[in-house]
């Protein structure tokens, strides 16, 4: 029920049911329940509640679960507590692609292109292969002419890795160039995608 409420956008209801479950029912939550309530806190930008639930998570012995930590990292990042997000991420023993995507997306969502690119470089040094989510997250950080250079770096990487036929990524590149007011590049990308219906929106 808690997972369902969180997924459907009923974040307050999800948190209320979680509180009831912990204090009255005596049921022990699993990593998916914690992931859902952290997601609810993230959507509500309620970091104080998230920190309290973080303590509860540790109490129930799930503080080191990788799924829980990814959700927790995302919650802190969405609430602009990037130091907390990084601390949680650094405590993951062997972060996988999902973990890296969580921290990169969180940082990129705060339009911090330099920090997002720095994390991306760290990930590549570990020889982890980025996916479409990684690339789209990086592009989301490039939202002004000041971040055009980083956006063009991501575009070049996209071509190098053969993602240039990936429509969602190319649409993100198109959006990046338009947002950064480089319309000539945007037009070139658009022409490559002109046969795809999604690009016309």
N, C-alpha and C positions, 0 to 999 in steps of 0.2 A: 504494500500500500504506500509506504514512504517513497520507494523508488518511483512508483507510478505518479504520485503527486508532484515529485520533483521534475520528472520528465515532461509533465503536462503544463508546467508553469505555475503550479500551486505551491510555491516555496514556503509560505507561512504555514500552510496546512502540513506540509512535510515535516517542518521543524517542530510543530506542536505535537504531531503523532510520535516523533522521535523522543521528545521530552516525556511524553506519557509512557512510552515503551520502556524507557530507562528507569523512571521513578516509580511506576505503579505496576507494570506488568512483570518486571523482572526478567525480561527477555534479553539475551546477549546478542547484540548486533554484530553482523559480519562486515567484511570489507566493502561489500556493495551498498549496504545501508549507510556506512560512513561516507562512501563516495557520493551518494545521493544527497546527504545533508550538507556536505562541503560544497556541492554544486549549488544547492539552495542558498547557502550563505553567500556564495560568489555572485549569484544573480541579484541578490538583495544588497550586495556590497556591505554585508554585515560582518565585519572582521572580528568584532568583539565576541559575537556568538560563535564564530568559527574557531576562535582561539579557545573558548570554553570546551567546544566539542573536540578540539585537538587534544586537550587534557583528558577528556573521557576516553578518547581513542587509545591513548597510551595506557590508561587504567585497564582497559579491556585487552591489552596485549597486542594491539594491531598497529602500534606506532611505527613498526618497521616494515609493514606490508607494502609492497611496491605499488599496488593499485591505489591503496589509501593515500600513500605519499604523493602520487601523481595528482590526485584530486585535491589534496591539501596544498600542494605547490601551486596549482591553478587558482585556487581560492585566494591565497595570499597575493598572488600576482594581480588578479583582477581587482583586489582591494587596494592596489598600489603599494603593498608592503613587499617590495622586491627583495629587501634584505632577508625577510623571513622566508620568502619563496626560495631564495638561493640557499639558505641554511638547510631547509627541508630537502632540497635537491641534493646538496652535498652529502647528506647523511644516507642517501641511497647507495648501497654497497656496489652494485653493478648496474648503473642506469641503462635501460634499453631505449629503443627509438621512441617509444611512447613517453618515457620520462623526459627525454630531450625535447620532444615536441611540446610537452606541457610547459616547460620552463621557457622555451623560445617563444611559444604563442603568447604566454603571459607577459613577457617583456615586450614583445612586438606590439601587443595590444595597448601598451602604454606609449606607443610611438617612439620607443627608444631604439632607434635603428643601430646605433653603434654597439650597444650592449647585446642586442639580438645577433648581430653579425659576429661579435666576439664569441658568443656561445656556439654559434654555428661553426666557427673555426675550431673550437675545442672539440666539438662532436666529430668533425671530419678527421682530426688528428687521431681519434680513437678508431678510425676506419669504419665508422657506422655509416651506412648508406641512407641519405635523406630520402623522404618520400614527398609526395605532392603536398601534404599538409605542412611539412617543414618549409617548403618553398613559398607556399601561399602565406604562411605566417610571417616570413621575412618581408615579403612584399607589402603586407599590411602595415609594417613599421615605416615604410617609405611613402610618407603622405605629404611631403612638401618639397619645393625645389632644393632645400638644404640637404635632403636625403637622396637626391637624384643619383649621386655617385654610387651609393650602396645599392639602390634599385637596379642600376645598370650592371653592377657586379652580379646580382642575383639573376638577371636576364641572361648574362653571358654563361653563368653556371648552368642555367636551365637548358641552353642550347648544347653545351658541352656534354651534359648528361642525357641528352635525347628526350627531354621533357617538352620539346617545342611542339609536339603534336598533342600535348595534354591540354584540352580545351579549358578546363577550369583554371589551370595555371596561366595560360595565355590570356585569358580574360582578366586575371589579376594583374598581369604585366601591363595590359592595355589600360586598366584603371590607374595603375601607378603612374604611367606616362601622362595620362590626362590630368591627374591630380597634381603632378609636378609641372604641368604646363609645357610639356615637350610634345606638341601635337604632331610634328612630323614623324617621330618615332611611333606615336600612337597610331597614326594612319597606316604605317607599314605593318604593324602587328595586326591591325584591323583587317587589312587586305588579305593577310594570310588566313584569317578566320572568317572571311566573308561568306563562306559556304555553310557556316554553322549558325543555326537559328539563335542560339544563346547569345551570340556576340552582338546581335542587332538590338538587344535590350539595353 
